[in-house]
Amino acid sequence: WDTEVLKSIEDAKNLAGRSGRGLLPVCDSGEFLGEFRILKEPVELDWLRKACQISAEAHIETMKFVRPGLNERQVQAFLEYQFKSRMSPRVAYSPIVASGASACTLHYVYNDQECRSGDLLLIDAGAEYNYMNGDITRTFPVGGKYSQIQKELYDHVLSVQKEILQMIKPGIPFNSLQTRAVELLTAAMVELKLLKGSVSDLVRNLTYKKYYPHGVSHWLGMDTHDSGLYQVNGESRKLEPSMCFTIEPGLYIPHNDESAPKELRGLGVRIEDDVIVTEKGYENMTALVPKEISDIEKIVGTKT
């Protein structure tokens, strides 16, 4: 269909050229239309909150359902059932259900491995409602209890997320969220003995990307990664009320990384929530899903 559409446009352009009016310009409307989706209307915010509520409730029920011996695919099926039982017509995107070292693959979608006791399970999934999309990530222990090193890694990521969330308010540049997240996560890498050197040098040289290779945020709405410019006139866009986006720091240590401390190899942690910028700060639409270690350990595997 792309070929047919482009051919039709080219034919129309050439026909106009023969009229004596010159060749018609062909412009991509994506940027123009995308700007209309940056600021959400009140009804759109209501739909987005509903998508996030459905997503959040499903994540909680899935935490309760998970136990050692399940296949990731079974967990995915249960999660999607929870979405649809709450009247979501479809998933926002293909769910990531990544146990053990698979959590270090950012867009892991095989979802076919056994969930084993002692492993962490990273679930990145959201539901759609009225064409608006939720996007939540939680990382929790399959067996219900974090090990000491898992707690240490998880706490670093959670503290970064909390600090970035507190930065959100109208007027700040969007890219300041990523800048601060990189600084904090790089400091965590040094503390965890994943990297050596000064934080400023590791950031400047992009060394941190070995364990944190993605952004801390993206627009959220009709697409999970919604349309709209991140820069305007060469400068980072300033936050405004009714903008919606994710906050999702993470740390990922490949299982075969011999330069990393042995006890950290194969661990991946991401924590993601969905927010609306308000007049004075932000609203966390996915705060319902537990993310404190003690709260998570109380519910994992409790569904009978």
C-alpha positions as CSV (number, residue, x, y, z in Angstrom):
1,W,0.0,0.0,0.0
2,D,2.9,2.4,0.7
3,T,4.0,1.9,-2.9
4,E,0.6,2.6,-4.3
5,V,0.1,5.7,-2.2
6,L,3.6,7.1,-3.1
7,K,2.9,6.4,-6.8
8,S,-0.4,8.2,-6.7
9,I,1.3,11.3,-5.1
10,E,4.0,11.3,-7.7
11,D,1.4,11.0,-10.5
12,A,-0.6,13.9,-9.1
13,K,2.6,16.0,-8.7
14,N,3.6,15.3,-12.4
15,L,0.1,16.1,-13.7
16,A,0.2,19.5,-12.0
17,G,3.5,20.2,-13.5
18,R,2.0,19.9,-17.0
19,S,-0.6,22.5,-16.1
20,G,1.9,25.3,-16.1
21,R,1.6,25.9,-12.3
22,G,4.8,24.1,-11.6
23,L,5.4,20.9,-9.6
24,L,3.4,20.6,-6.4
25,P,5.5,20.3,-3.2
26,V,5.1,17.0,-1.4
27,C,5.4,17.5,2.4
28,D,5.3,15.0,5.3
29,S,2.3,15.9,7.5
30,G,3.6,13.8,10.4
31,E,5.4,16.6,12.2
32,F,2.5,19.0,11.8
33,L,-0.1,16.6,13.0
34,G,2.1,15.3,15.8
35,E,2.1,18.7,17.4
36,F,-1.6,18.4,18.0
37,R,-1.0,15.4,20.1
38,I,1.4,16.9,22.5
39,L,-1.2,18.6,24.7
40,K,-4.1,16.3,25.7
41,E,-7.7,17.5,25.9
42,P,-9.6,16.7,29.1
43,V,-11.5,13.8,27.5
44,E,-8.2,12.4,26.2
45,L,-6.7,12.6,29.7
46,D,-9.7,10.7,31.1
47,W,-9.2,7.9,28.5
48,L,-5.5,7.8,29.2
49,R,-6.1,7.5,32.9
50,K,-8.5,4.6,32.2
51,A,-5.9,2.9,30.1
52,C,-3.4,3.3,32.9
53,Q,-5.8,2.1,35.5
54,I,-6.5,-1.1,33.5
55,S,-2.8,-1.6,33.0
56,A,-2.0,-1.0,36.7
57,E,-4.7,-3.4,37.9
58,A,-3.5,-6.1,35.5
59,H,0.1,-5.7,36.6
60,I,-1.0,-6.2,40.2
61,E,-3.0,-9.3,39.5
62,T,-0.1,-10.7,37.5
63,M,2.4,-10.1,40.3
64,K,0.0,-12.2,42.5
65,F,-0.2,-14.9,39.8
66,V,3.6,-15.3,39.2
67,R,5.4,-18.3,40.9
68,P,8.4,-20.5,40.0
69,G,7.8,-23.0,37.2
70,L,5.5,-20.9,35.1
71,N,6.5,-20.1,31.5
72,E,6.8,-16.5,30.5
73,R,4.2,-17.2,27.9
74,Q,1.7,-18.3,30.5
75,V,2.4,-15.1,32.4
76,Q,1.8,-13.1,29.3
77,A,-1.5,-14.9,28.6
78,F,-2.7,-14.2,32.2
79,L,-1.7,-10.5,31.9
80,E,-3.5,-10.1,28.6
81,Y,-6.6,-11.8,30.0
82,Q,-6.6,-9.2,32.8
83,F,-6.5,-6.4,30.2
84,K,-9.4,-7.8,28.2
85,S,-11.5,-8.7,31.3
86,R,-11.4,-4.9,32.1
87,M,-12.6,-4.1,28.6
88,S,-9.4,-3.2,26.9
89,P,-9.7,-4.1,23.3
90,R,-6.0,-4.8,22.7
91,V,-2.5,-4.5,24.1
92,A,-0.7,-1.2,23.6
93,Y,2.3,-3.1,22.3
94,S,3.7,-6.6,22.4
95,P,4.3,-7.2,26.1
96,I,7.8,-7.9,27.4
97,V,7.8,-10.7,30.0
98,A,11.5,-11.2,30.6
99,S,12.8,-13.5,33.4
100,G,16.4,-13.7,34.5
101,A,19.1,-12.5,32.1
102,S,16.4,-11.9,29.4
103,A,15.6,-8.6,31.2
104,C,18.8,-7.2,29.9
105,T,17.4,-7.3,26.4
106,L,15.5,-4.1,26.1
107,H,12.8,-5.3,23.6
108,Y,12.8,-9.0,24.5
109,V,9.6,-10.5,23.0
110,Y,10.2,-14.2,22.9
111,N,8.5,-14.7,26.2
112,D,9.1,-18.5,26.1
113,Q,11.4,-19.2,29.1
114,E,10.7,-20.8,32.5
115,C,10.4,-18.4,35.4
116,R,12.8,-19.7,38.0
117,S,13.0,-19.2,41.7
118,G,15.8,-16.7,42.5
119,D,15.3,-14.8,39.2
120,L,13.9,-11.4,38.7
121,L,11.0,-11.0,36.3
122,L,10.7,-7.7,34.3
123,I,7.2,-7.1,32.8
124,D,6.8,-4.1,30.5
125,A,3.2,-4.0,29.3
126,G,0.2,-1.7,28.8
127,A,-3.4,-1.8,27.8
128,E,-5.2,0.3,25.3
129,Y,-8.5,2.1,26.0
130,N,-10.3,4.3,23.5
131,Y,-7.0,4.5,21.5
132,M,-5.0,5.7,24.5
133,N,-2.2,3.6,25.8
134,G,-0.8,2.7,29.2
135,D,2.9,1.7,29.6
136,I,4.1,0.2,32.9
137,T,7.3,-1.7,33.9
138,R,7.9,-3.5,37.1
139,T,10.7,-5.8,38.1
140,F,10.0,-8.3,40.9
141,P,11.3,-11.6,42.2
142,V,9.7,-14.8,40.8
143,G,10.0,-16.5,44.2
144,G,8.6,-13.6,46.1
145,K,11.8,-12.4,47.8
146,Y,14.6,-10.2,46.5
147,S,18.2,-11.3,47.2
148,Q,20.5,-8.8,48.8
149,I,22.2,-7.9,45.6
150,Q,18.9,-7.7,43.8
151,K,17.7,-5.3,46.4
152,E,20.8,-3.1,46.1
153,L,20.4,-2.8,42.3
154,Y,16.6,-2.3,42.5
155,D,17.0,0.4,45.2
156,H,19.4,2.4,43.0
157,V,16.9,2.4,40.1
158,L,14.0,3.2,42.3
159,S,15.8,6.2,43.9
160,V,16.6,7.6,40.5
161,Q,13.0,7.3,39.4
162,K,11.8,9.1,42.5
163,E,14.2,11.9,42.0
164,I,13.3,12.3,38.3
165,L,9.6,12.3,39.1
166,Q,10.1,15.1,41.6
167,M,11.7,17.3,38.9
168,I,8.5,17.3,36.8
169,K,6.8,20.7,36.6
170,P,5.9,23.2,33.9
171,G,8.8,25.2,32.4
172,I,11.6,22.8,32.7
173,P,13.3,21.5,29.6
174,F,12.3,17.9,28.6
175,N,15.9,16.8,28.1
176,S,16.8,17.8,31.7
177,L,15.1,14.6,32.8
178,Q,17.4,12.5,30.8
179,T,20.5,14.5,31.7
180,R,19.8,14.0,35.4
181,A,18.9,10.4,35.0
182,V,22.2,9.7,33.3
183,E,24.1,11.4,36.0
184,L,22.3,9.5,38.8
185,L,22.5,6.1,37.1
186,T,26.2,6.6,36.3
187,A,26.9,7.4,39.9
188,A,25.0,4.2,40.8
189,M,27.2,2.2,38.3
190,V,30.3,3.5,40.1
191,E,28.9,2.6,43.5
192,L,28.0,-0.9,42.3
193,K,31.6,-1.2,40.8
194,L,30.3,-1.6,37.3
195,L,32.3,1.3,36.2
196,K,35.4,3.1,37.4
197,G,36.3,6.8,37.1
198,S,34.6,10.1,37.7
199,V,30.9,10.4,36.9
200,S,31.4,13.5,34.7
201,D,34.0,11.7,32.6
202,L,31.9,8.5,32.3
203,V,28.9,10.7,31.2
204,R,31.0,12.8,28.7
205,N,32.5,9.7,27.1
206,L,29.1,7.9,27.0
207,T,30.6,5.0,28.9
208,Y,27.3,4.7,30.9
209,K,25.5,3.4,27.8
210,K,27.0,0.0,28.4
211,Y,24.5,-0.5,31.3
212,Y,21.9,2.2,30.5
213,P,21.4,2.4,26.7
214,H,18.0,4.2,26.5
215,G,16.1,7.3,27.3
216,V,14.3,7.9,30.6
217,S,11.1,9.1,28.9
218,H,8.9,9.3,25.8
219,W,5.6,10.9,25.0
220,L,2.5,8.8,25.7
221,G,-0.9,8.9,24.1
222,M,-2.5,7.4,21.0
223,D,0.9,5.7,20.4
224,T,2.9,4.2,23.2
225,H,5.8,6.3,21.8
226,D,3.5,9.2,20.9
227,S,4.0,11.8,18.2
228,G,5.4,15.3,18.8
229,L,8.7,17.1,18.8
230,Y,11.2,16.9,21.6
231,Q,13.0,19.9,20.3
232,V,11.6,23.2,19.1
233,N,13.8,25.7,17.2
234,G,16.9,23.7,18.2
235,E,16.1,23.8,21.9
236,S,14.7,21.2,24.2
237,R,10.9,21.6,24.6
238,K,9.7,23.0,27.8
239,L,7.2,21.0,29.8
240,E,3.6,22.3,29.8
241,P,0.4,21.2,31.7
242,S,-1.4,18.3,29.9
243,M,1.8,16.8,28.5
244,C,1.9,13.0,29.1
245,F,5.0,10.8,29.1
246,T,6.8,7.9,30.9
247,I,9.5,7.9,33.5
248,E,11.6,4.7,33.2
249,P,15.2,4.5,34.4
250,G,16.9,1.1,34.3
251,L,20.2,-0.8,34.8
252,Y,21.0,-3.9,32.8
253,I,24.1,-6.1,33.3
254,P,24.6,-8.8,30.6
255,H,25.1,-12.3,31.9
256,N,28.4,-12.6,29.9
257,D,29.9,-9.3,31.1
258,E,33.1,-10.5,32.7
259,S,34.0,-6.9,33.7
260,A,31.0,-6.7,36.0
261,P,30.9,-8.1,39.6
262,K,29.9,-11.7,39.3
263,E,26.8,-11.4,41.5
264,L,25.4,-8.6,39.3
265,R,25.7,-10.4,36.0
266,G,22.4,-11.3,34.3
267,L,20.4,-8.8,36.4
268,G,18.2,-6.2,34.7
269,V,15.9,-3.8,36.4
270,R,13.5,-1.1,35.0
271,I,10.8,0.8,36.8
272,E,8.3,2.7,34.6
273,D,5.3,5.0,35.4
274,D,3.1,7.2,33.3
275,V,2.6,10.9,34.2
276,I,0.7,14.0,33.3
277,V,2.2,17.4,33.8
278,T,0.0,19.5,36.0
279,E,0.0,23.3,36.8
280,K,2.3,22.8,39.8
281,G,3.9,19.4,39.2
282,Y,2.7,16.0,38.0
283,E,0.1,13.3,38.3
284,N,1.3,9.7,38.4
285,M,-1.4,7.7,36.6
286,T,0.2,4.4,37.4
287,A,1.0,4.9,41.1
288,L,-1.4,2.1,42.0
289,V,1.2,-0.6,41.1
290,P,3.6,-1.3,44.0
291,K,7.2,-0.5,43.5
292,E,8.6,-0.5,47.1
293,I,10.4,-3.7,47.8
294,S,8.4,-4.5,51.0
295,D,5.1,-3.9,49.1
296,I,6.0,-6.1,46.2
297,E,7.2,-8.9,48.4
298,K,3.8,-9.0,50.1
299,I,1.9,-9.8,47.0
300,V,4.0,-11.8,44.6
301,G,2.7,-15.3,44.3
302,T,-0.3,-14.8,46.6
303,K,-3.0,-15.7,44.1
304,T,-4.4,-19.2,44.7
